[in-house]
Amino acid sequence: MSPVPPRTPAVDPPPTPPFPFHETSTSTKEDALPTPAYESTPAYDEEGAEAPPTPSPLDEFKAEEAIFATLLLELHYSDQLDTPCACGRGKTRKYCGCRDAAPNSSSFYARGIFPGSVKEPKTGFTLILLELFRQYRCRGKSSAYNFALVLQRMTDSFFGDSVPDIYDSLLLVSRFHQYLDILIRRGHAHDVDVPLPGEADRPYPNRPIGYLGMQCAACPERGVNMPLDVNISVGSRHLIAHNMTLDGNFKANLFFKRDKGSETALTDGRMYFALESEYQKIAKEHVVHKEDTDVPCNNHIGSIWHQGLVKSGKVARSGVVACACDHTVLGALIDLLVGEGFVFGTYALRELLRHMNSPPHEAKRQNPTTLSYDSLCSFIKNLLRRAMEVFPDEKWLHELLKVSEGQIPADHINGHGVDCRTIWQAVYFACRGHFYGESAEAIWAFINALGASTRQMTGPGRHDLMNVVFDFWNTRKVYDQAQLLAAERVDALRLFELHMAVVEDLSRQHATDVPAWSRLPWKCTKDAKGRLQSVYQHKVNGVLGIETVVASMIADERVRDAEDAGLEARSSVAQWIRDGIFIDRSQTFVIALLNSHKEHPLPETWTTITSQREKLKIDLKNFRERQRHIYPRLTLSAMDEKEPELTALQLPSYRMKHGQRAASMRLTMEVLAVQAASLALSAVMKAREQDYRGQAGVTRSERNLQKANLMKNFEIAMYNRARQALIYLGHIADDSSRYPLLTARDTRRKETHLHRARGDSRLFDGTAWYLQSGAEADDGCGCFGGGDEDGGGGERGACSAHRNSGAQASKDKRPRRLRDIAPDDVEVAAQRRPRGKKGQQAKKKSNGWIWAWFEMVTTAAHGTDTTKLAQYKNESMRVQWFRAEAEMYRWLEQYERKHAEMLRVICRFRRDREVWSGLADRKQQEGGGRNGAASFGRAQAAMYKRLEHNATAIFKDPDHGAHQEWVSVTSLDELAVKVERWRESVFHWMDELDIYRIYKDEDFVGPAADLSPGTYFEQRRTEVPRVEPESLMDA
């Protein structure tokens, strides 16, 4: 705060030149703009009765918007304030009191003070203080009330209460100052919506006129950071795709407030929140269709079921729904009334697209769009119909939504059913890159702390503040975008190399099957029974497992119930047994976690143990209640509340036949699980060498190794429990060679993707590998237990091959680029003869018997179980290969996409530099001499020039994952050509193995291409009758 200078007598001012958006005349009761109704915050007087709205003090500042903006700009060239005033009184503009020089304001601004009011200000705030408050507000989410208290205490630390209260004035001035700051930085004080000299259209031709938001620099924006017309193939559309995410937040809510009802948002409809009058109209007229509350996968998805239901208390706004791009740059915000209504999600999606389509592009110039939403399975069904109902005149939106694609975010998809996980899994979609779809979640972590302040504000004030804070977030994201994209590019390159090595390894292991696999239809289809089939998922009942056994038991019980039709129906035991089997697995998993925590105490592990124990308590309670009903005479074992994993389940054993079958199938499934866990451990060990750089890499590698070991030991324990059950049931003997005791040593296996090394003739596979011919192996092979329990270090690379210490490869000193990822030659160190009698032969370490277990079962067993088991093995390998291939392609697309995005960032900064240079030149010509507007424009141009230079340097830097050939391109078309050419060279090994590259398909659009909004709409229009509004659930 600063003392107020004496007021200079004012004279009648000359006319003020018009400003682009608002008139500059002083507002009165007669000519004040009408205030839009804000029905959720009606006006009240002191007694609580409704009162007529009164003018807001903010209206006075709003009316003088042009003058304040001009004065702020003039501060960028202070000499301008010393020029004579245009009123002719002979005084400089700094001290003249006429209107043209902004009476009582110019003298404040000359001293760096923002006045507390337009007429006769008595309080002023330094511009440095206002900028400090803006930083505290945006970064620290500090409230204005606490900031005002701090200022009072700093003024008088002993008698702060005696300092005049500036809280109301701080709210008013800071809000208007932040609005002016955005207005100037977006170029609207420089007439950015007027074409520059020599140009026929606006600098940003497809943004809304008067738009104040910050657009993402990496997302495709035709005519700004990319040409209007591009020639990109269907298989390369990820280079120009626009990925968006939707997500709701219920911490940024709004309480009902008693206010004068006189405020209007300064940024109403010009930033991220939509126009309030339009929002009110849509919220009133739209209803929630009952079909929108149905979950296709029949799982409990709260955002779908809770539409139109009050769950957040009596609030004016229950939260907000945000639509952001995959670079976590916010595009639109829409208030929620009660629940996460789909109409508001559609509204937010339309607002984000409108910010790049005002006026809309032609259909051929629209970018491919992908939407990620945690409720997409239900949201997409009526998406097109909602858009047609709410926005009937926006044909461009309807056409764009018809061809849009979708997915469920990676962190939410596991909460959906099997069908949703099959259809909407992001990694199985083509041309997505690594779009995990959770970018909107990162925004909430930034804004949640502000919710405590915004929920107590008026509606318009809340909108203005959230717009300013989100604009601060977007601005920092855009300015740092080159560095962020470069980090993602390096990560994508590293992971692509690893995943391509995995795919090549799997392809060479199954060289005879892969050519046929690669030509299978990869889209989701439905079989004769209406079940979804996908190459990325196992078929239903592909192997005789626990579910098959339970189904058999259920069938037996149905026959029994049919014979006893006259008796009272009895409870089904099959489901109870199934629950007990899974509880038993959960108990073993907790024990494995406890063992891991004992060796490596980590808060993350203990949190998992605690949550698993709580779940076990609930499951055990339900299980034991049903157990008492089924076996009323059975005395149950004691329930251990503290350690529920030690509670005995007492599963029935009198069903000898079914028990043996169930335990046998558990053995079958557990061997598969041990194989998968061992392969995962092998992959982690292999990746560990490449990731073992720096302390962060060491920590990450060690933690991944611990997790992989934990899961392998857990699966081994589950197998041994099932084996022990078969022994108790008398199905096998304790020394059975068909189902031997499993140890970590038995999981050893030679890597088939490595070159043959010296000494391989001395290495043998595990016991089961001797059983490929059907013969049983004796203990002489040294594979049934014995030896080293932990594998004796032989699990490095999942085999006992070591690098030759005398022939280490020289370190590649070139920058990290795509290089030959073929494994180095390996040799096996000579095995030492153990001490003992001369000539005594040491037992050779061999690979584990589980890797030939399928062949053992095939030759030793008979019947349909063996056939199904062999089919399941082949299907497991096929699914593994398809999933690995999908991961490889996604990371490849991610690497390519990051080059395209960084190229767009450079073009965007270049365009911003050109626009600001043009605006500065135009202001210079209009004002002549030296003026602040031109100086500010040149400063902005210099800033964007520096951003462009930095982005270009990072784009071409090999240490940031740059491809040597791609960084020389000048257009997206040229990049697409070089990407296609490079793919031909890097995938030459696929041609050698006769593997069909799926991205060459003309319809390479993803496994759920037939489930687009347009297809849904056409199907529903003919199959589902239209429900009249009277029968729909009201919002």
DOMIRO-871852 format. One record per residue (C-alpha): residue in three letters; x, y, z. Coordinates in steps of 0.1 Angstrom, whole numbers, plus 5000, padded with zeros to 4 digits. Layout:
% DOMIRO-871852
ALAXYZ ...
***
This chain:
% DOMIRO-871852
MET500050005000 SER501250354992 PRO499950705001 VAL497450854978 PRO498751164959 PRO496651484958 ARG493951484932 THR494251724903 PRO491151904892 ALA489551744862 VAL488151904831 ASP485751784805 PRO487651514786 PRO487851464749 PRO486351144733 THR488250824742 PRO489250604713 PRO487350274712 PHE488849944726 PRO488349624708 PHE485849464732 HIS484249714756 GLU483150074756 THR485250304778 SER482450534790 THR481750544827 SER478950304836 THR475750434853 LYS472550274864 GLU470950364831 ASP473650234807 ALA474949944829 LEU475149614811 PRO472449364822 THR473649094846 PRO473048734834 ALA470948534859 TYR472948314882 GLU470148104896 SER472247904919 THR473348214939 PRO470248434942 ALA470448774958 TYR469548824995 ASP469349125017 GLU470449145053 GLU467248985066 GLY467448695042 ALA464748815018 GLU465448834981 ALA466649184971 PRO467049344937 PRO470649324923 THR472849624929 PRO475749744907 SER479049574914 PRO482149774922 LEU483949564895 ASP481749734869 GLU483550064873 PHE486849894866 LYS485349704837 ALA484150024821 GLU487650164822 GLU489249854809 ALA490850024779 ILE492450294800 PHE493950054825 ALA495249834798 THR496850134780 LEU498450244813 LEU499849904820 LEU501349884786 GLU502850234789 LEU504850114819 HIS506949914794 TYR508150244781 SER508150494809 ASP509350784787 GLN505850784771 LEU504350914803 ASP506551224800 THR504951334767 PRO502451624766 CYS498851524772 ALA496451554742 CYS494051774762 GLY496152084754 ARG496552194790 GLY500352184786 LYS500951904812 THR502551574807 ARG500351264807 LYS502051154840 TYR500551434860 CYS497551554839 GLY494151504855 CYS492051484823 ARG490251174814 ASP492451104784 ALA495351064808 ALA493250854832 PRO492651094862 ASN493950984895 SER495350664878 SER498250784857 SER499950934887 PHE499450604905 TYR500850404876 ALA503750644873 ARG504750524908 GLY503950164901 ILE500650164921 PHE497350024911 PRO494450234925 GLY491950064947 SER489050234929 VAL488350434898 LYS486850744914 GLU488750914942 PRO490950614952 LYS491950604989 THR493950274987 GLY496650164963 PHE498549834957 THR501949834942 LEU502249624910 ILE505049424926 LEU502649334954 LEU499849234930 GLU502349014910 LEU503548854942 PHE499948774952 ARG499248624918 GLN502248394922 TYR501248294957 ARG497648244945 CYS498648034914 ARG501547834929 GLY500747814966 LYS496947844964 SER497048104991 SER493748275000 ALA493248644997 TYR492148665033 ASN495348515047 PHE497448735024 ALA495649045036 LEU496248945072 VAL499948905064 LEU500049255050 GLN498449395081 ARG500949215103 MET503849335082 THR502549695085 ASP502249675123 SER503349355139 PHE502049455173 PHE498749625165 GLY497749465132 ASP494049515140 SER494549885139 VAL495649875103 PRO492649945079 ASP491049635065 ILE492049605028 TYR490549255022 ASP487649365000 SER489749604981 LEU492449334976 LEU489849094962 LEU488549364938 VAL491849494925 SER493749164923 ARG490849004903 PHE490849294878 HIS494649314876 GLN494948944868 TYR492248984841 LEU494149274826 ASP497449074827 ILE495848794807 LEU494149034783 ILE497549194775 ARG499548874772 ARG497048724748 GLY497449024725 HIS493949164727 ALA495149504738 HIS497049494705 ASP494049404684 VAL495249044678 ASP491848954662 VAL492449204634 PRO494449074604 LEU498049184603 PRO499349394574 GLY499849174544 GLU497648894557 ALA494048824547 ASP492848644578 ARG493348674616 PRO496648564630 TYR494948264647 PRO492048224622 ASN490147934639 ARG490148054675 PRO487148224689 ILE487248604687 GLY488248744721 TYR489548404733 LEU491848454763 GLY492948094769 MET496347934763 GLN496347674736 CYS498647364737 ALA501647414714 ALA502147044707 CYS498546954697 PRO497646994660 GLU496147334652 ARG495647374615 GLY496947704601 VAL499047784632 ASN501547504640 MET500847294610 PRO499547344574 LEU495947344566 ASP496447054542 VAL498646754549 ASN499146414531 ILE499346164559 SER498445794555 VAL496045604577 GLY498845414594 SER500645734602 ARG497745934615 HIS499245934650 LEU501546214638 ILE498546454635 ALA496046294660 HIS494446494687 ASN494246304720 MET491846424747 THR490846314782 LEU487746374802 ASP487546354840 GLY485346494868 ASN486446644901 PHE484246704931 LYS486646904953 ALA486247214932 ASN482647254942 LEU480647564951 PHE478347634981 PHE475147834979 LYS476148194988 ARG474148494999 ASP475348774977 LYS474049074959 GLY473648884927 SER475349164908 GLU478649014897 THR479548884862 ALA482648694854 LEU485248914836 THR486248604816 ASP482748474810 GLY482848244780 ARG486248374769 MET488548124786 TYR488047774799 PHE484647794815 ALA481747814790 LEU479348114787 GLU477148124818 SER473948204800 GLU474447904776 TYR475347684805 GLN472247774824 LYS470047694794 ILE471647354788 ALA471447264825 LYS467747354826 GLU466647174794 HIS468646864793 VAL467646544810 VAL469546234819 HIS468545944797 LYS468045624816 GLU470145444790 ASP473145664800 THR473045514835 ASP473345154823 VAL476845004825 PRO477444774796 CYS479944564815 ASN477644544845 ASN480344664869 HIS479744934895 ILE481145244878 GLY480145534901 SER480445814875 ILE477845624854 TRP475445514881 HIS475445844901 GLN474246074873 GLY471546294885 LEU471846164921 VAL472746404949 LYS475846264966 SER477846574975 GLY475446754998 LYS473347054990 VAL475747264969 ALA475247494940 ARG477847314919 SER478946964929 GLY482246994910 VAL483647034875 VAL484446814845 ALA487646894826 CYS488646824790 ALA492346834785 CYS494846714759 ASP497346434765 HIS499946704773 THR497946794805 VAL497047134790 LEU493547224800 GLY491047304772 ALA487647334788 LEU485947334822 ILE482147274828 ASP480447294862 LEU478646984874 LEU475247004891 VAL474646664908 GLY476946384897 GLU479146354867 GLY476446404840 PHE477346294805 VAL475746614791 PHE478446814808 GLY481146594796 THR479846634760 TYR479747004767 ALA483347014778 LEU484446814747 ARG482647054724 GLU484247354741 LEU487747224737 LEU487047144700 ARG485347484695 HIS488547664706 MET490147534674 ASN487047544652 SER485747894653 PRO484947904624 PRO485047524619 HIS487447354595 GLU486347154565 ALA485746784571 LYS488946694552 ARG490946934574 GLN489846794607 ASN492446604627 PRO491746254639 THR490546264675 THR490746024704 LEU488846054736 SER489745884769 TYR487145874796 ASP486745644826 SER483045594817 LEU483545574780 CYS481745234776 SER478445404785 PHE479345764775 ILE479945684739 LYS476645504733 ASN474645824731 LEU477446074725 LEU476346164690 ARG472646184700 ARG473446414729 ALA475546644707 MET472646664682 GLU470146744709 VAL472247004728 PHE474047154698 PRO471647094668 ASP473247364646 GLU476847264649 LYS477047014621 TRP480847014621 LEU480746874657 HIS478446594647 GLU480646494617 LEU483746504639 LEU482246284666 LYS481046034641 VAL484645934633 SER486245984666 GLU487845704686 GLY487845624722 GLN489445434751 ILE489245384788 PRO492245514808 ALA494845274820 ASP494245324857 HIS490445284854 ILE489945004829 ASN490644734855 GLY487444844873 HIS485444754842 GLY484244414831 VAL485844164808 ASP484244294777 CYS485344654784 ARG488844534791 THR488844354758 ILE487344644737 TRP488744954752 GLN492244864762 ALA494345154750 VAL497544964741 TYR495644744716 PHE494545044695 ALA496445144665 CYS498145484661 ARG497745594697 GLY501245604708 HIS501545554746 PHE498345744753 TYR497445624788 GLY494545864790 GLU495045984826 SER496446334819 ALA493446514834 GLU494246354868 ALA497446544870 ILE495546874868 TRP493546794899 ALA496546754920 PHE497447114911 ILE493947264917 ASN492547064946 ALA494247284972 LEU492347584957 GLY488947424963 ALA488847535000 SER488847894988 THR486747874956 ARG483847694972 GLN483247994994 MET483248244966 THR480548374944 GLY479948194911 PRO481548454888 GLY484448514911 ARG485148144913 HIS485148124875 ASP487548414872 LEU489948274897 MET489947924884 ASN490448054849 VAL493448254860 VAL495047964880 PHE494447714851 ASP495847964827 PHE498947984849 TRP499247604847 ASN498747594809 THR501347874803 ARG504047694823 LYS503247374805 VAL503547534771 TYR506747724779 ASP508347404791 GLN506847184764 ALA510047124745 GLN511846984775 LEU508846764785 LEU508446624751 ALA512146554748 ALA512146354780 GLU509146154768 ARG510946094735 VAL514045954752 ASP511745734773 ALA509845614742 LEU513045524724 ARG514445324753 LEU511245134758 PHE510745074721 GLU514244914719 LEU513444684748 HIS510044584735 MET511244524700 ALA513944294715 VAL511244104733 VAL509044064702 GLU512043954682 ASP512943704708 LEU509443564710 SER509143554672 ARG512343354669 GLN511243114696 HIS507943054677 ALA509243104642 THR506942834627 ASP503742984643 VAL504343354641 PRO503843394603 ALA500343254607 TRP499643444639 SER500543774623 ARG497943724596 LEU495043654620 PRO492243904622 TRP493144144649 LYS489844324654 CYS487344224681 THR484743994668 LYS481743804683 ASP481343434682 ALA478043244676 LYS477143294713 GLY477743664712 ARG480943654732 LEU483743884723 GLN486943734708 SER490243904705 VAL493743794697 TYR494943984727 GLN492743774751 HIS492343414759 LYS489243244747 VAL486643154773 ASN487342804788 GLY490442774767 VAL491842524793 LEU490242294819 GLY490842504850 ILE489142594882 GLU486142744865 THR485642424845 VAL485742214876 VAL483342444894 ALA481042434864 SER481042054865 MET480142064901 ILE477342304895 ALA476042074867 ASP476041774892 GLU474141974917 ARG471542074891 VAL471041704883 ARG470641634920 ASP468141914925 ALA466141794895 GLU465941444910 ASP464841604943 ALA462341834928 GLY459841784956 LEU462341884983 GLU463442224994 ALA466142384972 ARG469542354988 SER472442604987 SER475042574959 VAL478342454972 ALA480342514940 GLN480542894943 TRP481442854979 ILE484342624970 ARG485442864943 ASP485543154968 GLY487542934992 ILE490142864965 PHE490643234958 ILE490743314995 ASP493443054999 ARG495343224971 SER495043554988 GLN496343415021 THR499343275003 PHE499943614986 VAL499943795020 ILE502443545033 ALA504643615003 LEU504343985009 LEU505343945046 ASN508443745036 SER509344015011 HIS508744295037 LYS510944115061 GLU513844125037 HIS513144465022 PRO510944675045 LEU509044935024 PRO505945145032 GLU504445044999 THR504644675007 TRP503144725042 THR500344935028 THR499544645004 ILE499644395033 THR497244605054 SER494744645026 GLN494944275017 ARG494344175053 GLU491244395056 LYS489844245025 LEU490643895038 LYS488743965070 ILE485644055051 ASP485943765027 LEU486643515055 LYS483543635074 ASN481243575045 PHE482943245037 ARG482543115072 GLU478943225075 ARG478043025044 GLN480242735057 ARG478142715089 HIS475042695067 ILE476442425045 TYR478042225073 PRO476042305105 ARG477842035126 LEU481342145116 THR483342305143 LEU485142605127 SER488742685135 ALA489543005154 MET489543325133 ASP492743525136 GLU491743885134 LYS495244025134 GLU496743775109 PRO493743645088 GLU496243475064 LEU496743215091 THR493143115094 ALA492342765083 LEU489642745056 GLN488642385061 LEU487642325026 PRO485741995021 SER487741685011 TYR484941425011 ARG484341514974 MET487341314965 LYS486841304928 HIS486141674924 GLY488841764949 GLN491441574929 ARG490341734897 ALA490342074912 ALA493842034927 SER495141884894 MET493842184875 ARG495342414900 LEU498642254894 THR498142304857 MET497442674861 GLU500142734887 VAL502842584864 LEU501642834837 ALA501843114863 VAL505343004874 GLN506443014838 ALA505043364833 ALA506643494865 SER509943344856 LEU509843494821 ALA508943824837 LEU511943794861 SER514143714831 ALA513044024813 VAL513644234844 MET517044094848 LYS517844164812 ALA516444524814 ARG518344584846 GLU521744594828 GLN520444874805 ASP518645064832 TYR521545044857 ARG522645404854 GLY522645654883 GLN521145624917 ALA517545654904 GLY518145374879 VAL519745154905 THR516745204929 ARG514245144901 SER515944834889 GLU516344684924 ARG512644754932 ASN511544594899 LEU513744294906 GLN512244254941 LYS508744264927 ALA509544004901 ASN511143774926 LEU508143824949 MET505643714923 LYS507743414912 ASN508143294948 PHE504443344953 GLU503443134923 ILE505942864934 ALA504242854968 MET500842824952 TYR501942524931 ASN503442344961 ARG500242404981 ALA498142244953 ARG500641954951 GLN500341894988 ALA496641884985 LEU496841614959 ILE499041414982 TYR496541445011 LEU493741334987 GLY495841034977 HIS495941124941 ILE499741124939 ALA502641004960 ASP505041234978 ASP507841134955 SER505741174923 SER507841244892 ARG504941384873 TYR504341654898 PRO507741704916 LEU508341954943 LEU509042294928 THR511942524938 ALA513442834924 ARG516142614909 ASP513642434887 THR512642754869 ARG516042774852 ARG515942794815 LYS518242864786 GLU517443174767 THR516543084732 HIS516943444718 LEU520743444727 HIS523343334702 ARG524742984709 ALA527643034734 ARG530642824740 GLY529842564766 ASP526242514757 SER526842144752 ARG527642124789 LEU524342284799 PHE521142084801 ASP517642174806 GLY515742084837 THR514141744845 ALA511041804825 TRP513041864794 TYR514141504796 LEU510441414795 GLN509741544760 SER509841194747 GLY507541074774 ALA510240914795 GLU510541004832 ALA513841154844 ASP515541004873 ASP517241194901 GLY520641164884 CYS519941464863 GLY520041674894 CYS516941864887 PHE514441774914 GLY515341994943 GLY518841964957 GLY521542204947 ASP521042564953 GLU517542664963 ASP517843014951 GLY519142924917 GLY522743004926 GLY522843314906 GLY521943114875 GLU518843324870 ARG520843604856 GLY519343624821 ALA517443304831 CYS520443094822 SER523943034834 ALA525543204804 HIS527943484813 ARG529843744793 ASN533443654786 SER535443874810 GLY538343884786 ALA536444004756 GLN534244284769 ALA532644494742 SER534044844740 LYS531645104752 ASP529745284725 LYS530645654729 ARG528145774703 PRO525145964715 ARG522245734723 ARG520245674691 LEU518545384676 ARG521345144673 ASP521744774667 ILE520044604696 ALA521244254687 PRO522544094719 ASP526344074723 ASP528143744718 VAL528143554750 GLU530343274762 VAL530043034791 ALA532843034816 ALA534542694821 GLN532942504849 ARG535342414877 ARG535542054888 PRO534442024924 ARG536841914951 GLY536741554959 LYS537841224943 LYS539741254911 GLY537541194881 GLN534341274900 GLN531941454876 ALA530041754889 LYS526341764884 LYS525541994856 LYS523342284863 SER520342254841 ASN517242444832 GLY514042384853 TRP511642104845 ILE508642334842 TRP509642444807 ALA508942094793 TRP506042024817 PHE503442054789 GLU505141784768 MET505341564799 VAL501641604804 THR500941544768 THR502741214767 ALA501841094802 ALA498141194803 HIS495241134780 GLY491741254772 THR490241594765 ASP492041754794 THR495441714776 THR494041854744 LYS492742154761 LEU495942204779 ALA497942194747 GLN495542434731 TYR495842664761 LYS499642654759 ASN499642754722 GLU497043024729 SER499143154758 MET502143194735 ARG500043354709 VAL498443604733 GLN501843684747 TRP503243754712 PHE500343974702 ARG500544174734 ALA504244224731 GLU503744324695 ALA501144584705 GLU503444724731 MET506244754706 TYR504144934681 ARG502745174707 TRP506145274718 LEU507345314682 GLU504345534675 GLN505145734707 TYR508745794695 GLU507545904661 ARG504746114675 LYS507146304698 HIS509146414668 ALA505946544652 GLU504846724684 MET508246894689 LEU508147004653 ARG504647164660 VAL505947334691 ILE508747494671 CYS506247604644 ARG503947744671 PHE506647944688 ARG507748074654 ARG504148184646 ASP503748354680 ARG507048544673 GLU505848654639 VAL502448764653 TRP503948964681 SER506449124658 GLY503549224635 LEU501549364664 ALA504449564676 ASP505149714642 ARG501449804638 LYS501349974672 GLN504450164663 GLN502950294631 GLU499750384648 GLY501250564678 GLY504450684664 GLY507550764684 ARG508150544714 ASN505250374731 GLY504750094756 ALA502449884735 ALA505149844708 SER507849784734 PHE505749504750 GLY505049344717 ARG508849334709 ALA509549194743 GLN506948914736 ALA508448854702 ALA511948824717 MET510648574743 TYR509048354717 LYS512148374696 ARG514148244725 LEU511647964731 GLU511747874694 HIS515547864695 ASN515647644726 ALA512947404712 THR514947374679 ALA518147294698 ILE516447024719 PHE514646884689 LYS517946824671 ASP519946714702 PRO520946344699 ASP521246324737 HIS517446394738 GLY516646094716 ALA516646284683 HIS516646074651 GLN519446194628 GLU517346184596 TRP514046304611 VAL515346634626 SER516146774592 VAL512546774580 THR510647094574 SER507046954572 LEU504946684586 ASP504546524552 GLU508346494549 LEU508446344584 ALA505846084575 VAL507845974544 LYS511045934564 VAL509245754592 GLU507845494567 ARG511245454551 TRP512945404585 ARG510345144595 GLU511344934565 SER514944914577 VAL514344864614 PHE511844584608 HIS513844384583 TRP513944094608 MET510144064605 ASP510544024568 GLU513043744574 LEU510643564596 ASP507743624572 ILE505843834598 TYR503044044584 ARG503344404596 ILE499844494607 TYR500144874603 LYS500144824565 ASP496444754566 GLU494245014550 ASP491744994579 PHE494444994607 VAL492145184631 GLY492044964662 PRO490144654675 ALA487044864684 ALA486745044652 ASP483144924648 LEU482145084681 SER482545454671 PRO479945704681 GLY478645714646 THR478145334645 TYR476545334679 PHE474145604668 GLU473145424636 GLN472545094655 ARG470545254683 ARG468445464659 THR467145144642 GLU467244904672 VAL466345104702 PRO463045304702 ARG463245664711 VAL462145734747 GLU460046044752 PRO461246304776 GLU458346254800 SER459545904808 LEU463245994813 MET464846054846 ASP465046434852 ALA468446584858 
***
